[in-house]
Amino acid sequence: MKKGRNDMIRRSRIFLLAAGAVTALALAACSSSGGKQTTEGDAGKAGTASTPRMTVAFITHAAPGDTFWDLVRKGAEDAAKKDNVDLQYQSDPDGANQANLVQSAIDKKVDGIAVTLAKPDAMKANVQKAAQAGVPVVALNGGIDAWKSMGVLGYFGQDERIAGQAAGQRLTKDGAKKALCVIQEQGHVGLEARCDGAKDGFPNTEKIYVTGTDMPSVQAAITSKLQQDKSIDRVLTLGAPFALTAVKSVKDANSSAKVVTFDTNKDLVAAIKGGQVEWAVDQQPYLQGYLAVDSLWLYKTNGNTIGGGQATLTGPAFIDNTNVAAVEKFASNGTR
């Protein structure tokens, strides 16, 4: 009996010692990894990569005043903040000037370049030069048919021809009779592909070219066309600001045409909600900017590539009165 009791006491002591050790380890873990031990300075860095600071040149063909690019830039800036990246954003709608910006980034020995390829012929030589110099390059938004031949690591955007076809099919489904497709920048391969795709899905589509950097002239050109051709019952624009201008043109022309568009911004989302614009084809520009920067960080810090040699598609999707409410709150934040 005495021996049995001694064994029981010994086992109890062992258990208590083990339990105490586990408790001590747990307390040590709490005090070393979080809780009140975290300083205010450390808390301010929460969610930011601890990898070495890197510099990314982000070069687009954005025209002044086009709010689409605010969304792209916002996505790029958010990714840069998370990834400890010094983001150097520049833009020029002229292909030759945009190519010169790429050369300047090479000369500065940046750690990576994100670039749009709306005018691939003008961009090809310098983009290839960057890749040959060992600067990783990713493309976004424009140039889905050209990026692979330039040594670019990946592409983030939508297939503009497919997006255009989806728009054309939607026009057919909606019972449209004739569509006017408004191209705001001549020589932009993506915009041409959108209108060509729309014609694939809705054959009675006519193109009109306008100067996108001069909005009063855009409004006048659309108004004049609607006055000349009363059979046009849909105006298909290729950017949110042009859709909002087309709404004014329809009113000026005393036309019954309905406005549909590619791309969104806060005011365009409100216009869909209010019934001034029927729908928009969304390619998620915020996501394009975010993924472009994040992919360069992943490549530099872990050797990752995204897409498996194929484009990473961010669209198309439709925003209309059935789902605009779900998008509205994000648009007010400047991310949709």
SESESE-713486 format. One record per residue (C-alpha): residue number from 1; residue in three letters; x, y negated, z negated. Coordinates in steps of 0.1 Angstrom, whole numbers. Layout:
BEGIN
+-----+-----+-------+-------+-------+
|   n | res |     x |     y |     z |
+-----+-----+-------+-------+-------+
| NUM | ala |     X |     Y |     Z |
...
+-----+-----+-------+-------+-------+
end
This chain:
BEGIN
+-----+-----+-------+-------+-------+
|   n | res |     x |     y |     z |
+-----+-----+-------+-------+-------+
|   1 | met |     0 |     0 |     0 |
|   2 | lys |    28 |   -24 |   -10 |
|   3 | lys |    47 |   -17 |    22 |
|   4 | gly |    15 |   -22 |    43 |
|   5 | arg |     9 |   -55 |    26 |
|   6 | asn |    45 |   -67 |    32 |
|   7 | asp |    42 |   -58 |    69 |
|   8 | met |    10 |   -78 |    71 |
|   9 | ile |    27 |  -109 |    54 |
|  10 | arg |    56 |  -105 |    78 |
|  11 | arg |    34 |  -104 |   109 |
|  12 | ser |    14 |  -135 |    96 |
|  13 | arg |    47 |  -154 |    92 |
|  14 | ile |    58 |  -146 |   128 |
|  15 | phe |    24 |  -157 |   141 |
|  16 | leu |    26 |  -190 |   123 |
|  17 | leu |    61 |  -196 |   135 |
|  18 | ala |    51 |  -189 |   171 |
|  19 | ala |    21 |  -211 |   169 |
|  20 | gly |    42 |  -239 |   155 |
|  21 | ala |    67 |  -236 |   183 |
|  22 | val |    39 |  -238 |   209 |
|  23 | thr |    25 |  -269 |   193 |
|  24 | ala |    59 |  -285 |   192 |
|  25 | leu |    64 |  -278 |   229 |
|  26 | ala |    30 |  -292 |   237 |
|  27 | leu |    37 |  -324 |   218 |
|  28 | ala |    71 |  -328 |   234 |
|  29 | ala |    55 |  -324 |   269 |
|  30 | cys |    28 |  -350 |   261 |
|  31 | ser |    54 |  -375 |   248 |
|  32 | ser |    78 |  -371 |   277 |
|  33 | ser |    54 |  -371 |   306 |
|  34 | gly |    26 |  -395 |   299 |
|  35 | gly |     3 |  -410 |   272 |
|  36 | lys |    16 |  -440 |   252 |
|  37 | gln |    52 |  -433 |   260 |
|  38 | thr |    47 |  -449 |   295 |
|  39 | thr |    59 |  -484 |   297 |
|  40 | glu |    40 |  -512 |   314 |
|  41 | gly |    67 |  -513 |   341 |
|  42 | asp |    63 |  -477 |   349 |
|  43 | ala |    25 |  -479 |   350 |
|  44 | gly |    28 |  -506 |   376 |
|  45 | lys |    46 |  -482 |   399 |
|  46 | ala |    19 |  -455 |   397 |
|  47 | gly |    12 |  -440 |   430 |
|  48 | thr |    43 |  -453 |   447 |
|  49 | ala |    69 |  -430 |   461 |
|  50 | ser |   103 |  -428 |   443 |
|  51 | thr |   121 |  -421 |   476 |
|  52 | pro |   147 |  -447 |   488 |
|  53 | arg |   134 |  -479 |   503 |
|  54 | met |   131 |  -476 |   541 |
|  55 | thr |   122 |  -501 |   568 |
|  56 | val |    96 |  -495 |   595 |
|  57 | ala |    90 |  -517 |   625 |
|  58 | phe |    53 |  -517 |   634 |
|  59 | ile |    49 |  -531 |   669 |
|  60 | thr |    15 |  -535 |   686 |
|  61 | his |     0 |  -551 |   717 |
|  62 | ala |   -25 |  -570 |   696 |
|  63 | ala |   -39 |  -603 |   710 |
|  64 | pro |   -43 |  -632 |   687 |
|  65 | gly |   -77 |  -632 |   670 |
|  66 | asp |   -86 |  -596 |   677 |
|  67 | thr |   -99 |  -584 |   643 |
|  68 | phe |   -95 |  -547 |   653 |
|  69 | trp |   -58 |  -551 |   645 |
|  70 | asp |   -65 |  -564 |   610 |
|  71 | leu |   -79 |  -529 |   603 |
|  72 | val |   -49 |  -512 |   618 |
|  73 | arg |   -25 |  -534 |   599 |
|  74 | lys |   -44 |  -529 |   566 |
|  75 | gly |   -39 |  -491 |   570 |
|  76 | ala |    -2 |  -495 |   577 |
|  77 | glu |     3 |  -518 |   547 |
|  78 | asp |   -15 |  -495 |   524 |
|  79 | ala |     6 |  -466 |   535 |
|  80 | ala |    38 |  -487 |   532 |
|  81 | lys |    29 |  -497 |   497 |
|  82 | lys |    24 |  -461 |   487 |
|  83 | asp |    56 |  -449 |   505 |
|  84 | asn |    80 |  -476 |   493 |
|  85 | val |    83 |  -489 |   528 |
|  86 | asp |    94 |  -524 |   540 |
|  87 | leu |    68 |  -529 |   568 |
|  88 | gln |    78 |  -553 |   595 |
|  89 | tyr |    47 |  -560 |   616 |
|  90 | gln |    49 |  -577 |   650 |
|  91 | ser |    27 |  -579 |   681 |
|  92 | asp |    26 |  -592 |   716 |
|  93 | pro |     0 |  -584 |   743 |
|  94 | asp |    26 |  -588 |   770 |
|  95 | gly |    42 |  -554 |   778 |
|  96 | ala |    76 |  -568 |   785 |
|  97 | asn |    76 |  -589 |   753 |
|  98 | gln |    64 |  -559 |   733 |
|  99 | ala |    93 |  -539 |   747 |
| 100 | asn |   117 |  -566 |   736 |
| 101 | leu |   104 |  -563 |   701 |
| 102 | val |   112 |  -526 |   702 |
| 103 | gln |   148 |  -534 |   713 |
| 104 | ser |   150 |  -559 |   684 |
| 105 | ala |   140 |  -532 |   660 |
| 106 | ile |   167 |  -509 |   674 |
| 107 | asp |   193 |  -537 |   669 |
| 108 | lys |   182 |  -541 |   633 |
| 109 | lys |   188 |  -504 |   627 |
| 110 | val |   153 |  -498 |   612 |
| 111 | asp |   145 |  -464 |   598 |
| 112 | gly |   115 |  -459 |   620 |
| 113 | ile |    93 |  -475 |   646 |
| 114 | ala |    55 |  -472 |   650 |
| 115 | val |    44 |  -486 |   684 |
| 116 | thr |    13 |  -488 |   707 |
| 117 | leu |    17 |  -478 |   743 |
| 118 | ala |   -11 |  -496 |   760 |
| 119 | lys |    13 |  -505 |   788 |
| 120 | pro |    35 |  -475 |   789 |
| 121 | asp |    55 |  -484 |   820 |
| 122 | ala |    68 |  -515 |   804 |
| 123 | met |    75 |  -497 |   771 |
| 124 | lys |    91 |  -465 |   783 |
| 125 | ala |   128 |  -475 |   786 |
| 126 | asn |   131 |  -491 |   752 |
| 127 | val |   111 |  -465 |   734 |
| 128 | gln |   133 |  -438 |   749 |
| 129 | lys |   163 |  -459 |   739 |
| 130 | ala |   151 |  -459 |   703 |
| 131 | ala |   147 |  -421 |   703 |
| 132 | gln |   181 |  -416 |   718 |
| 133 | ala |   196 |  -439 |   691 |
| 134 | gly |   183 |  -416 |   665 |
| 135 | val |   154 |  -439 |   654 |
| 136 | pro |   122 |  -418 |   649 |
| 137 | val |    93 |  -432 |   668 |
| 138 | val |    56 |  -425 |   665 |
| 139 | ala |    28 |  -439 |   687 |
| 140 | leu |    -7 |  -450 |   680 |
| 141 | asn |   -38 |  -463 |   696 |
| 142 | gly |   -27 |  -465 |   732 |
| 143 | gly |    -7 |  -442 |   755 |
| 144 | ile |   -21 |  -408 |   748 |
| 145 | asp |   -10 |  -396 |   782 |
| 146 | ala |    25 |  -411 |   781 |
| 147 | trp |    39 |  -406 |   746 |
| 148 | lys |    53 |  -371 |   750 |
| 149 | ser |    76 |  -381 |   779 |
| 150 | met |    92 |  -409 |   758 |
| 151 | gly |   106 |  -387 |   730 |
| 152 | val |    80 |  -399 |   705 |
| 153 | leu |    74 |  -376 |   675 |
| 154 | gly |    36 |  -379 |   673 |
| 155 | tyr |     5 |  -398 |   684 |
| 156 | phe |   -25 |  -411 |   663 |
| 157 | gly |   -56 |  -423 |   680 |
| 158 | gln |   -85 |  -412 |   702 |
| 159 | asp |   -85 |  -399 |   737 |
| 160 | glu |   -99 |  -429 |   754 |
| 161 | arg |  -113 |  -410 |   784 |
| 162 | ile |  -131 |  -386 |   762 |
| 163 | ala |  -144 |  -415 |   741 |
| 164 | gly |  -157 |  -432 |   772 |
| 165 | gln |  -174 |  -401 |   783 |
| 166 | ala |  -191 |  -398 |   750 |
| 167 | ala |  -203 |  -434 |   754 |
| 168 | gly |  -216 |  -427 |   789 |
| 169 | gln |  -234 |  -396 |   777 |
| 170 | arg |  -250 |  -417 |   749 |
| 171 | leu |  -261 |  -442 |   775 |
| 172 | thr |  -278 |  -415 |   795 |
| 173 | lys |  -295 |  -401 |   764 |
| 174 | asp |  -307 |  -436 |   755 |
| 175 | gly |  -324 |  -439 |   789 |
| 176 | ala |  -302 |  -468 |   802 |
| 177 | lys |  -305 |  -479 |   838 |
| 178 | lys |  -273 |  -498 |   845 |
| 179 | ala |  -243 |  -506 |   823 |
| 180 | leu |  -218 |  -534 |   825 |
| 181 | cys |  -184 |  -524 |   811 |
| 182 | val |  -164 |  -554 |   799 |
| 183 | ile |  -126 |  -551 |   801 |
| 184 | gln |  -109 |  -579 |   782 |
| 185 | glu |   -73 |  -571 |   792 |
| 186 | gln |   -62 |  -561 |   827 |
| 187 | gly |   -35 |  -535 |   829 |
| 188 | his |   -44 |  -519 |   796 |
| 189 | val |   -46 |  -481 |   803 |
| 190 | gly |   -68 |  -474 |   773 |
| 191 | leu |   -94 |  -499 |   782 |
| 192 | glu |   -95 |  -487 |   818 |
| 193 | ala |   -99 |  -451 |   806 |
| 194 | arg |  -128 |  -461 |   784 |
| 195 | cys |  -147 |  -476 |   813 |
| 196 | asp |  -138 |  -447 |   836 |
| 197 | gly |  -149 |  -422 |   810 |
| 198 | ala |  -182 |  -441 |   806 |
| 199 | lys |  -187 |  -439 |   843 |
| 200 | asp |  -181 |  -401 |   841 |
| 201 | gly |  -210 |  -398 |   816 |
| 202 | phe |  -232 |  -426 |   831 |
| 203 | pro |  -224 |  -431 |   868 |
| 204 | asn |  -243 |  -464 |   871 |
| 205 | thr |  -216 |  -483 |   853 |
| 206 | glu |  -199 |  -514 |   867 |
| 207 | lys |  -167 |  -530 |   854 |
| 208 | ile |  -161 |  -567 |   848 |
| 209 | tyr |  -128 |  -582 |   839 |
| 210 | val |  -126 |  -611 |   814 |
| 211 | thr |   -98 |  -630 |   796 |
| 212 | gly |  -100 |  -617 |   761 |
| 213 | thr |   -79 |  -645 |   746 |
| 214 | asp |  -104 |  -671 |   758 |
| 215 | met |  -137 |  -662 |   741 |
| 216 | pro |  -158 |  -691 |   756 |
| 217 | ser |  -149 |  -679 |   791 |
| 218 | val |  -158 |  -643 |   781 |
| 219 | gln |  -192 |  -655 |   770 |
| 220 | ala |  -197 |  -675 |   802 |
| 221 | ala |  -186 |  -646 |   825 |
| 222 | ile |  -210 |  -621 |   809 |
| 223 | thr |  -238 |  -646 |   809 |
| 224 | ser |  -232 |  -653 |   846 |
| 225 | lys |  -232 |  -616 |   855 |
| 226 | leu |  -264 |  -609 |   836 |
| 227 | gln |  -281 |  -638 |   854 |
| 228 | gln |  -270 |  -625 |   887 |
| 229 | asp |  -279 |  -589 |   882 |
| 230 | lys |  -312 |  -584 |   863 |
| 231 | ser |  -309 |  -546 |   866 |
| 232 | ile |  -282 |  -545 |   839 |
| 233 | asp |  -298 |  -533 |   807 |
| 234 | arg |  -267 |  -524 |   787 |
| 235 | val |  -236 |  -544 |   781 |
| 236 | leu |  -207 |  -521 |   770 |
| 237 | thr |  -179 |  -540 |   754 |
| 238 | leu |  -145 |  -525 |   743 |
| 239 | gly |  -140 |  -543 |   710 |
| 240 | ala |  -161 |  -557 |   682 |
| 241 | pro |  -155 |  -594 |   688 |
| 242 | phe |  -166 |  -591 |   724 |
| 243 | ala |  -197 |  -573 |   714 |
| 244 | leu |  -207 |  -602 |   692 |
| 245 | thr |  -200 |  -626 |   720 |
| 246 | ala |  -220 |  -604 |   744 |
| 247 | val |  -250 |  -608 |   720 |
| 248 | lys |  -248 |  -646 |   726 |
| 249 | ser |  -245 |  -640 |   764 |
| 250 | val |  -276 |  -619 |   764 |
| 251 | lys |  -295 |  -647 |   747 |
| 252 | asp |  -280 |  -673 |   770 |
| 253 | ala |  -290 |  -653 |   801 |
| 254 | asn |  -325 |  -647 |   788 |
| 255 | ser |  -317 |  -610 |   794 |
| 256 | ser |  -333 |  -580 |   778 |
| 257 | ala |  -300 |  -560 |   780 |
| 258 | lys |  -289 |  -542 |   748 |
| 259 | val |  -253 |  -545 |   736 |
| 260 | val |  -232 |  -514 |   727 |
| 261 | thr |  -195 |  -513 |   720 |
| 262 | phe |  -163 |  -496 |   710 |
| 263 | asp |  -147 |  -504 |   677 |
| 264 | thr |  -160 |  -522 |   646 |
| 265 | asn |  -153 |  -549 |   621 |
| 266 | lys |  -173 |  -563 |   591 |
| 267 | asp |  -194 |  -585 |   613 |
| 268 | leu |  -201 |  -558 |   639 |
| 269 | val |  -213 |  -534 |   612 |
| 270 | ala |  -237 |  -561 |   600 |
| 271 | ala |  -248 |  -566 |   636 |
| 272 | ile |  -257 |  -529 |   639 |
| 273 | lys |  -275 |  -531 |   606 |
| 274 | gly |  -294 |  -561 |   618 |
| 275 | gly |  -303 |  -546 |   652 |
| 276 | gln |  -283 |  -570 |   674 |
| 277 | val |  -259 |  -542 |   685 |
| 278 | glu |  -273 |  -507 |   690 |
| 279 | trp |  -241 |  -486 |   683 |
| 280 | ala |  -204 |  -485 |   682 |
| 281 | val |  -178 |  -459 |   691 |
| 282 | asp |  -155 |  -457 |   661 |
| 283 | gln |  -118 |  -446 |   663 |
| 284 | gln |  -109 |  -454 |   627 |
| 285 | pro |   -82 |  -480 |   632 |
| 286 | tyr |   -73 |  -481 |   595 |
| 287 | leu |   -65 |  -444 |   597 |
| 288 | gln |   -43 |  -450 |   628 |
| 289 | gly |   -21 |  -475 |   610 |
| 290 | tyr |   -20 |  -454 |   578 |
| 291 | leu |   -10 |  -422 |   595 |
| 292 | ala |    16 |  -438 |   617 |
| 293 | val |    35 |  -452 |   587 |
| 294 | asp |    29 |  -422 |   565 |
| 295 | ser |    42 |  -398 |   592 |
| 296 | leu |    75 |  -417 |   595 |
| 297 | trp |    79 |  -415 |   557 |
| 298 | leu |    72 |  -378 |   558 |
| 299 | tyr |    97 |  -372 |   586 |
| 300 | lys |   125 |  -392 |   570 |
| 301 | thr |   120 |  -377 |   535 |
| 302 | asn |   110 |  -342 |   543 |
| 303 | gly |   115 |  -335 |   580 |
| 304 | asn |    78 |  -331 |   586 |
| 305 | thr |    60 |  -338 |   619 |
| 306 | ile |    22 |  -340 |   624 |
| 307 | gly |     1 |  -326 |   653 |
| 308 | gly |    21 |  -297 |   665 |
| 309 | gly |    30 |  -315 |   697 |
| 310 | gln |    -5 |  -326 |   703 |
| 311 | ala |   -22 |  -360 |   696 |
| 312 | thr |   -38 |  -364 |   662 |
| 313 | leu |   -73 |  -376 |   670 |
| 314 | thr |   -90 |  -402 |   648 |
| 315 | gly |  -121 |  -405 |   670 |
| 316 | pro |  -145 |  -409 |   686 |
| 317 | ala |  -176 |  -410 |   663 |
| 318 | phe |  -207 |  -431 |   666 |
| 319 | ile |  -219 |  -457 |   641 |
| 320 | asp |  -256 |  -466 |   645 |
| 321 | asn |  -286 |  -474 |   624 |
| 322 | thr |  -287 |  -439 |   610 |
| 323 | asn |  -253 |  -440 |   593 |
| 324 | val |  -243 |  -477 |   592 |
| 325 | ala |  -252 |  -480 |   555 |
| 326 | ala |  -225 |  -454 |   546 |
| 327 | val |  -199 |  -474 |   565 |
| 328 | glu |  -209 |  -508 |   553 |
| 329 | lys |  -193 |  -507 |   519 |
| 330 | phe |  -159 |  -497 |   535 |
| 331 | ala |  -162 |  -525 |   561 |
| 332 | ser |  -167 |  -550 |   533 |
| 333 | asn |  -133 |  -539 |   520 |
| 334 | gly |  -117 |  -545 |   554 |
| 335 | thr |  -109 |  -508 |   561 |
| 336 | arg |  -136 |  -499 |   586 |
+-----+-----+-------+-------+-------+
end
